[in-house]
Amino acid sequence: MTDREQYAPGPAGGAQVRKDGETWTLILVRDLRHSPEKVWQALTDPTHLREWAPFDADGSLGTVGSTVKLTTVGAPALHITETKVTRADAPKVLEYNWGGFDMRWELEAFGGGTRLTLWTNIDRRFISMGAAGWHICFDVLDHLLSGTPIGRLVAGEAMKFGGWQRLNAEYAKQFGVETPGWLTNTPKR
């Protein structure tokens, strides 16, 4: 059995939602056993992003003012967002916009590793889905940085994965939101 076949995400956790007027922000925190410099590279380098993130980048996200095209992986139709990196304080803070939603990554040296925090605006209807998806992305990132890559699990592929269904339900309960009705028919594997 491969590492990917053995992978099972832990329980929902490390996430919260903030509401400011009509703007909803999903905040996810994950402690990683790797240095901020190593995590920074995984957040900014297109080769690393291709291994874990829900988008491909045509250039580095590590320089303020850089314009980078982000292609959403697994979207029903080709979805490319041109973004400008608005903040890149290596290896501490990275900010850009993806698909109309602000993304802020904070890296803090913590316990010999890194406390990684993602702040992202999100449509209220998709909060639990987003939390479940990013939870799995963070797990895949941790495997990649540990030298045991399991391959990217995003979009429809992640949704077919039984762990995603459980996480989505757990985050929905945690946030007090309902999961969209069409999700109950998504096949599990």
C-alpha positions as CSV (number, residue, x, y, z in Angstrom):
1,M,0.0,0.0,0.0
2,T,1.4,3.4,-0.9
3,D,1.7,6.4,1.4
4,R,-1.2,8.0,-0.5
5,E,-3.4,5.0,0.0
6,Q,-2.6,4.9,3.7
7,Y,-3.2,8.7,4.1
8,A,-6.2,9.6,6.3
9,P,-6.6,13.2,7.6
10,G,-7.0,13.8,11.3
11,P,-10.0,15.4,12.8
12,A,-11.1,18.9,11.9
13,G,-9.2,21.5,13.8
14,G,-7.1,24.6,13.7
15,A,-9.7,26.6,11.8
16,Q,-12.0,29.5,12.5
17,V,-14.2,31.9,10.7
18,R,-14.5,35.7,11.1
19,K,-17.3,37.8,9.7
20,D,-16.8,41.5,8.9
21,G,-20.0,42.9,7.4
22,E,-20.6,40.7,4.4
23,T,-17.0,39.5,4.2
24,W,-16.2,36.1,5.6
25,T,-12.6,35.0,6.3
26,L,-11.5,31.5,6.9
27,I,-8.4,31.2,9.1
28,L,-6.5,28.0,9.2
29,V,-3.5,27.3,11.5
30,R,-1.1,24.4,11.2
31,D,2.1,23.6,13.0
32,L,4.7,22.1,10.7
33,R,8.0,20.4,11.8
34,H,9.9,22.4,9.1
35,S,11.8,25.7,9.2
36,P,10.0,28.9,8.0
37,E,12.5,29.1,5.1
38,K,11.5,25.6,3.9
39,V,7.8,26.3,4.2
40,W,8.3,29.7,2.5
41,Q,9.8,27.9,-0.5
42,A,6.9,25.5,-0.7
43,L,4.5,28.5,-0.6
44,T,6.2,30.5,-3.3
45,D,8.1,28.2,-5.7
46,P,6.0,26.9,-8.7
47,T,7.6,23.5,-8.6
48,H,6.6,23.0,-5.0
49,L,3.1,24.5,-5.4
50,R,2.5,21.9,-8.1
51,E,2.9,19.2,-5.5
52,W,0.3,20.4,-2.9
53,A,-1.6,23.6,-3.8
54,P,-5.0,23.8,-5.5
55,F,-3.4,25.9,-8.2
56,D,-0.4,26.0,-10.5
57,A,1.7,29.2,-10.7
58,D,3.6,30.3,-13.8
59,G,6.2,32.1,-11.7
60,S,7.4,32.6,-8.2
61,L,5.1,34.2,-5.6
62,G,8.1,35.3,-3.5
63,T,8.7,38.8,-4.8
64,V,6.5,41.9,-4.2
65,G,5.1,43.3,-7.4
66,S,5.5,40.1,-9.4
67,T,2.6,39.3,-11.7
68,V,1.8,35.6,-11.7
69,K,-0.9,33.5,-13.4
70,L,-2.5,31.0,-11.1
71,T,-4.4,28.2,-12.8
72,T,-7.0,26.5,-10.6
73,V,-6.5,22.7,-10.7
74,G,-9.5,20.5,-11.2
75,A,-12.0,23.4,-11.9
76,P,-14.9,22.4,-14.2
77,A,-13.6,24.9,-16.8
78,L,-10.2,26.4,-17.3
79,H,-9.8,29.1,-14.6
80,I,-6.8,31.3,-14.7
81,T,-6.3,34.3,-12.3
82,E,-3.6,36.9,-12.9
83,T,-2.4,38.0,-9.5
84,K,0.1,40.6,-8.2
85,V,2.0,39.7,-5.1
86,T,1.2,42.6,-2.7
87,R,3.5,41.5,0.1
88,A,6.4,39.1,0.3
89,D,8.4,39.4,3.5
90,A,10.4,36.2,3.4
91,P,10.0,34.0,5.4
92,K,7.2,35.7,7.4
93,V,4.3,37.1,5.4
94,L,3.0,36.5,1.8
95,E,-0.1,38.2,0.4
96,Y,-1.8,38.0,-3.0
97,N,-5.3,37.5,-4.5
98,W,-6.5,34.2,-6.0
99,G,-9.7,34.0,-7.9
100,G,-11.0,37.3,-6.4
101,F,-10.2,36.2,-2.8
102,D,-7.4,37.7,-0.7
103,M,-4.8,35.3,0.6
104,R,-2.5,36.0,3.5
105,W,0.1,33.5,4.7
106,E,1.9,34.1,8.0
107,L,4.9,32.0,9.0
108,E,6.1,32.1,12.6
109,A,9.0,30.1,14.0
110,F,7.5,27.8,16.6
111,G,8.8,24.8,18.6
112,G,11.6,24.1,16.2
113,G,9.3,24.3,13.2
114,T,6.7,26.7,11.7
115,R,3.3,27.8,12.7
116,L,1.6,28.4,9.3
117,T,-1.5,30.6,9.3
118,L,-3.7,31.1,6.2
119,W,-6.2,33.9,6.1
120,T,-8.5,33.8,3.0
121,N,-11.8,35.5,2.1
122,I,-14.4,32.9,1.2
123,D,-18.0,32.8,0.1
124,R,-20.0,31.8,3.2
125,R,-21.6,28.9,1.3
126,F,-18.3,27.2,0.9
127,I,-16.6,27.8,4.3
128,S,-16.7,24.1,5.4
129,M,-15.6,22.9,1.9
130,G,-12.7,25.4,1.9
131,A,-11.6,24.4,5.4
132,A,-11.7,20.6,4.4
133,G,-9.8,21.3,1.2
134,W,-7.1,23.4,2.8
135,H,-6.8,20.8,5.7
136,I,-6.0,18.2,3.1
137,C,-3.6,20.5,1.2
138,F,-1.8,21.2,4.5
139,D,-1.4,17.5,5.1
140,V,-0.1,17.0,1.6
141,L,2.3,19.9,2.1
142,D,3.6,18.4,5.4
143,H,4.2,15.0,3.6
144,L,6.0,16.8,0.8
145,L,8.3,18.8,3.2
146,S,9.0,15.6,5.2
147,G,10.3,13.8,2.1
148,T,7.3,11.4,1.8
149,P,5.2,13.1,-0.9
150,I,1.7,11.6,-1.5
151,G,0.8,13.8,-4.5
152,R,-1.7,16.7,-4.7
153,L,-5.3,16.0,-3.6
154,V,-7.5,18.8,-4.7
155,A,-10.9,19.7,-6.2
156,G,-13.0,16.7,-7.4
157,E,-10.3,14.2,-6.5
158,A,-10.2,15.4,-2.9
159,M,-14.0,15.5,-2.7
160,K,-14.2,11.8,-3.8
161,F,-11.8,11.0,-1.0
162,G,-13.7,9.8,2.0
163,G,-11.7,11.9,4.5
164,W,-12.8,15.1,2.7
165,Q,-16.5,14.2,3.3
166,R,-15.9,13.7,7.0
167,L,-13.8,16.9,7.3
168,N,-16.4,18.9,5.5
169,A,-19.2,17.7,7.8
170,E,-16.9,18.3,10.9
171,Y,-16.1,21.8,9.8
172,A,-19.7,22.6,9.0
173,K,-20.7,21.5,12.5
174,Q,-17.8,23.5,14.0
175,F,-18.8,26.6,12.1
176,G,-22.5,26.2,12.5
177,V,-23.2,26.1,8.7
178,E,-24.9,23.6,6.5
179,T,-23.2,21.8,3.7
180,P,-24.7,22.2,0.3
181,G,-27.3,19.6,-0.5
182,W,-25.6,18.5,-3.7
183,L,-22.6,17.3,-1.6
184,T,-24.5,14.4,-0.1
185,N,-24.4,12.6,-3.5
186,T,-20.7,13.0,-4.0
187,P,-19.2,9.5,-4.3
188,K,-16.6,8.4,-1.8
189,R,-13.7,6.1,-2.3
